[in-house]
Amino acid sequence: MRLKGLFLGCVVLAGCGGGGSDGGQSDQTFPEPAIFRAPLKSLPAATLTSEEDAVLLFGGWSYNYDSLLTVKNHTNHQIGNRVDVTQHEYRGCFNAGENVTEGYTLEDLGSPFTGALHSVRSYRLEGCDYDLTLSGDITGFRQRGFPVSGKGSGDFFEETDFLSYDRYGDSSEQPHFVYQLSSFDNSRLLKARYSHAFVHLSRNSDEEEYGSSGLGLEEFSMERFAWIYDDSGEVTAVQFQLGESTDARFSMSLSPNGALPFPEHRIESVNGAYGTKQLDPVRASCPEGLITVATLSDLVIDESNRDSSPLNGKRSIKAGQIKLQDAEGNNAVITMDGDAGIWSVSLNGDTPVDFSLETIQSLRDGRCG
């Protein structure tokens, strides 16, 4: 089984900038698999049956940090270009397809960061080869919105708060699609997404970058990545989910840790439902599905020595405590000691069981591949 590692950092808001496609055409020996165009469905509930399940389920939201950085980087890049993104910057397709504006409206979106109305542009992409930072053959409904009063509504180049709303897809039955080909490994990828996301980037002055003093996210999303490899016909599909519905979103906040460099050093808090599941081929031994997380003690993150090892994400958590709970009421409290490299897990109030980070990785390799 082959999985592309690149998608983990590109899932939530703006997507990957052409990753997985080199512009070549794959030899399409096999027909498009049915899962490519299937409607999105909410992930089944995960079940906490052991302390091992808890350490394998914990951390499924971590790819969203990189997606927040994508929005941050795009926003600050446009400041350098003197482009006011809150005025609904328009970028047409490069060489193919259509980007059709369906209308501009003032809407109360229920933002967690402001009670103001938002100016919303609704548009539809049909086989378009460009949308913000995301490249590929793109089809589907999109919305972007920005507040028209209060926090985040001032001059884009002088404001200290950037607030935005992003929607992908009409519904779970009619998601937003990105189709990519790669001659590198003779594969085809179709990403299906239905999501509603609110982002908050803050700074202390207009001399700093947006997001330099904090980042916040609230999102409901379902995203499926499905590949077919045309040298073998092998199909792989993975789905991610944040939140339970548009009214029960997943939240994430990042703030500086004192005077240490941010965001390499940061304080992180996460709350809400999240989950991952490999749809094809099925991994029966791997605990997967939707689980609810609550931060009991903020996570202290240090990525100053970040590397590409599988343990990097866990090593970067120096301290913190979270609680996982499944739909049946089982819960697990995980306490992290980064200096010792130990995670302690108390299942349903029982005596904590300690896991080294190496043991957790060994469990993942053995049960989840």
N, C-alpha and C positions, 0 to 999 in steps of 0.2 A: 504494500500500500504506500502511495506517495501523497504527501501533503505539502502544499506550498507554505513556507514559513512567513512569507511577506504579509499575508493578509491580517495577521494579528495586530499590527500597528495601524490599520487602515479601516477600521470597521465603522466607526460611529457617525461622523458628521460629513467630512469632505472627501473621504475615500483616498485611494491610492492614485498617485500621479503617473499612471501608465504602467505600473508594476505588473509583471506577468505577460506583457505583450511587447514584442520587438518590432511590430509592424509587418511581420511575415505572415504567410498564410499556411495553416496546417493542412495536412492531407486528411480530409474528412472521410475516413474509411467507414466509420460507423454512424448510424443515425443519431440524431439528438435524443438524449435520454429523457424520459417522461418527467423526471424530477426537475428538469431545467425550468419548465413553465408552470409547474404545479403551484396552487395557492399556498401561501404561508399559513402555518397553523401554530398556535401557542405551544411551547414546549411542555411535555408532561412534567408532573411534579417529581422532584428528586426525593429520595427517602434517606434519612439518617439512621442507619442501622448499626454503625460502629464508629469508633474514633478514626479509623482509617478512612471511612467515607468522608468525614469532615475535612481532613487535611487535603483530600483530593478534590473536594468541591470548592474549597476556599480559594478566592483569587480569580474567579472567572471574569471579573470586570476589568482586569488590569490593562487590557489592550486599549481601553478607552482613553487612557492618559495620553497616548501618542496621538489619538484622533483630536483631542482637545488642543494639543500642540499644533496640529495641522491648521485648525481654525485660527489659532493665535498667530502662527507664522504668516498665513495668507493675509490676515488683517493688517499686520505690521508691514508686510511687503507692499501693500497698497498705499499705506501712508507714505512710504518712500517714493512711490509712483505718483503721489498726489491724486489718488483716486479715492473718492468718498464712497465706500461700499454701502453706506446707509441710504444712498440715493439710488439703490437698485442697479448697480453696475450690470451692464448687459454684455455678454460675450457670446457671439454667434458661433455656430458650428464652423470647424475649420474647412473641411472639404466635402462633407456629406451630411445629409439630414436637415432637420428643421428645429429651431428653437422659437416657439410661438407663444407670445404673451397672451394670456387669457383674460387678464384684468388686474386692476389695482383696487384694493379695498382697505377700509379702516376696520379693524377687528379687535375685539377683546379676546385674547388668546389664553387668558388665565396664566400668564407668566408668573413663576415663583419669585422673580427678581424685580418686578414692577407691576403696578396695577394699571398702567397706562394702556391706551389703545395702541395698536401696531399698524404701521403702513405695510401692507402685504402685497407682494407681487406673486401672482399665480401664473405658471407657464408650463408648457408641455413640450417634451423632447421626443422627436421621432427619428430614430436612427442617427442621432447626432453624435459627432465625434469630439465634442468638447462640452464640459460643464464645470466651471470653477477649476479645481485642481484635479479633476477626475477625467481620465482619458479612456476612450473606448467607444463602442457602438452603444449609445445610451437611448433608452426609450422609457417614458413614463412621466407622471405628474410631479411637479415641484412647487414649493412655496418658500419664499424668504420674507421675513418680517423684522421690522425695527421699531422701537417705541417712538411716539411722536410728542411726548411730553415727559417731564420728570427726568429721573436718572437715565443717563445714556442717550438723551435726545438732543444734546447740544451739538456744537460744531464738532464734527468727527475728528478733526485734527487737534482739537484743544480739550475735548472731553477726558475725564478720568475713568469713565465706565463705558464699556462696549457691551451692548446687549443684542442678541439676535435670536431668531426663531428659524428653524429649518424643518421642512417636511419633505419626505420622499414617498411617493406612491399615492394612488387614490384610496386604496384599502389593502387589507391582507390578501384579498382575492385578486386585486389589480395592483401589484407592487411595481416599484421602479426597478428597471432592469439595466444591468451593464454587461455587455457581451464582449469578450476578448479572445483573441487567438494568439497562439505562441508557436513559432516554428522551432524554438529552442528545445522544447520537450514534446512537440507535436500534440499540443493539448488545446482544449477549448474550455473557457470558464464563463459561467453565467452567474452573476450575483443578483439576487432578488432581495429587495429591501422595502419595508414599510416602517416609517419612523416619524416621530415628532420630537424635536429636541430644542431646549432652551439653553443658551450659553451666556455666561457672564465673565468678561475679562476686565480686571481692574488694574489701575496704575495710580501712583501718587501725584504725578504731574505730566504735562504734555511733553516733557523732555525724556520721559521713559517710554518703553514699549508697553502696549496693552498686554495685560497678563503678568506684568512684572511684580505685582503685589498680591495676586490671587486669581484663581480660575474656578468657575463653578459650572456644573452641568446638571440638568434634569432631563430625563429622556425616557420615552417608551419606544422600543424598536424591536423588530424581528428581521433578522438578516440571514440569508442562506447563501453559502458558497458551494457551487457544484462544478466539478471538473469531469471531463471525459478525455482520456488519453488515447489518441487515435492510432498509436502503434500496437495497442493491446485491447482496446475497448473497455478498459478498467474505468469505473465510475467512483468518484469519491464525493460525498456531500456532508457539509457541516453547517449547523445552524446556531446562531447566537441570539439571546434575548435579554433586553433590559426592561424592567418594569413589568407590570401585569396588564396595564391598559393605559389609555391616554390620561385617565384620572388617577392612576396609581403608578407614578413614574419612579425610576431609579434616580438617585441623586449622588453626586460626587463633588467634593470641594477640596481644593488645594490651596495652602497658604504658606508663606515663608516660615522657616524655623529660625527665629531671631535674625541675626545679621549674617547667617551663613548663605552662600550663593544659592539662589532660587532659579529654577525648580529642581536642581540636582539634590538639594537638601530641602525637604518640605514636610509639612504636617498635612495628613490626608484623612478624610472621613468619607465613608460610603454607607448608604442606607437604601433598602428596597430589594425587590426581587431581581435576580439575574440568573442566567444559565447558559450552558453549552451542551450540545448533543451532536454526536456523529450519527448522521442518518443512514449513510451507506459507505462502507459496510458497517453493520451494527456491532458495537463493542459491549457484549453482554456483561463482562466483568467490571466495566468501568462505571462508577457512579456518575450519572449525568442527569440533567434536567433542571427545572426551575427551583431555586432555593432563595430564602429571604435572609439578608444580612443586615445587622445593626451594629454600628460602631459603639463600643462601650468605652474605649479609651483610644484617643486619636493615634493613628499610625504615624510613627516617626520614620521617614524615608531618607536614605542616604544612597544616592546613585553616583557618587563621585568616582567610584571605581567600577562603573558599569562595564560588563563584558557580554559576550554572546553565549555564555554557558546556560544550560537549562535551569540552573539554580540561581541565576542572577536576580530575577524578580523577588524571590524569597529572601535571598541574602540582603537585599536592599532594605528590608523591613527591620529596623533596629529595635523597635518596641511598639506595643499596641495590643489591644484586645478587642475581639469582635464576637458576635453571637450569630450563629446560623440557626434557622428554624425551618422545618419542613411543614407540609400541609397537614400532617397528622399531629403536630404539636411537639414532636421530638426536637430537642435543641442541643447545640454543642457550643461551648464557650472555648475559644482558642486564644491563648495568651502567648505572645511572641517575645522571645529573648534573643535579639540579634547577636549580642556579644557572645553568648554561649552557643548560638546556632541551634536552639531548641524551641520547638513549639509544643506547648502543653494543652491537651484537649480534655475537657470535662463534658461527658455525654450525659444529658439529663440529670445533672447535679452529682454524678458519681465522682470518685477519686480521679484526679487528672492522670492522663497517660502522656508520657513524653515521647516526642519524635524528633530525631535529628533531621536536618535538611537533607542529608544524604539518604536517610531511610525513606523520606517522603518521595524523593526522586526515584528511588528504587521501586517503591510501590506504584508510582505512576508508570514507569517503564513496564512493570509486570502486568498491571491491570488495564492500562489504557493505551499501551503501545507508543 
